[in-house]
Amino acid sequence: MLTIGEVAKKVEIAIGAIRFYEKKGLLKPAARSEQNNRLYSEDDLNWLVFIKCLRETGMSVEDIKTYHDKVNEGTSTLPERTKLIQDQRQKLLEDIEEKKAQLVHLDNKLERYYRGENY
């Protein structure tokens, strides 16, 4: 079992974020030590890594909660979970394309500056 500090360090998220995810129901309530400190399993750690990944792709906390609830409902929700992940994947691909276009625009501007143009 890992303490909240150890989990935060391994996942590279704030302790407050872990508490927030627990409060929002994205993470089951932590086990407690005799000193009443939160304790997390490797499964909890792995789930937090996935939550972090989903958040970094721009998925909302509400959509992650929906996904989490579907996971807990069992294998019958696999098509719904698959769709949630596919939809988020598509959004991420669109974001990547947008960022690529922005990068081209910036590169073009820099190229003009390197040629001595002032605009």
NORWO-V426027 format. One record per backbone hydrogen bond with DSSP energy under -0.5 kcal/mol. NH is the residue of the N-H (numbers start at 0). CO is the residue of the C=O. E is the energy in kcal/mol with one decimal. If there is no record, write none. Layout:
NH/CO/E + NH/CO/E
//
This chain:
1/39/-3.1 + 3/37/-0.7 + 6/2/-2.4 + 7/3/-2.6 + 8/4/-2.1 + 9/5/-2.4 + 10/6/-2.8 + 11/7/-1.5 + 12/7/-1.7 + 17/13/-1.5 + 18/14/-2.2 + 19/15/-2.5 + 20/16/-2.8 + 21/17/-2.1 + 22/18/-2.6 + 23/19/-2.4 + 24/21/-1.1 + 25/20/-2.6 + 26/20/-1.1 + 30/38/-1.4 + 32/36/-2.3 + 35/32/-2.1 + 38/30/-2.5 + 39/1/-3.1 + 44/40/-2.2 + 45/41/-2.8 + 46/42/-2.4 + 47/43/-2.5 + 48/44/-2.0 + 49/45/-1.8 + 50/46/-2.7 + 51/47/-2.7 + 52/48/-2.0 + 53/49/-2.8 + 54/50/-2.8 + 55/51/-2.4 + 56/52/-1.2 + 57/54/-1.5 + 58/53/-2.3 + 63/59/-2.2 + 64/60/-2.4 + 65/61/-2.2 + 66/62/-2.5 + 67/63/-3.0 + 68/64/-2.9 + 69/65/-2.3 + 70/66/-2.4 + 71/67/-2.1 + 72/68/-1.2 + 73/69/-0.9 + 73/70/-1.0 + 76/73/-1.7 + 77/74/-1.8 + 80/76/-2.6 + 81/77/-2.8 + 82/78/-2.0 + 83/79/-2.2 + 84/80/-2.2 + 85/81/-2.9 + 86/82/-3.0 + 87/83/-2.0 + 88/84/-2.4 + 89/85/-2.4 + 90/86/-2.2 + 91/87/-2.3 + 92/88/-2.5 + 93/89/-2.3 + 94/90/-2.4 + 95/91/-2.5 + 96/92/-2.2 + 97/93/-2.2 + 98/94/-2.5 + 99/95/-2.5 + 100/96/-2.1 + 101/97/-2.1 + 102/98/-2.4 + 103/99/-2.2 + 104/100/-2.0 + 105/101/-2.3 + 106/102/-2.8 + 107/103/-2.5 + 108/104/-2.0 + 109/105/-2.6 + 110/106/-2.5 + 111/107/-1.9 + 112/108/-2.1 + 113/109/-2.8 + 114/110/-1.4 + 115/112/-1.6 + 116/111/-2.5
//
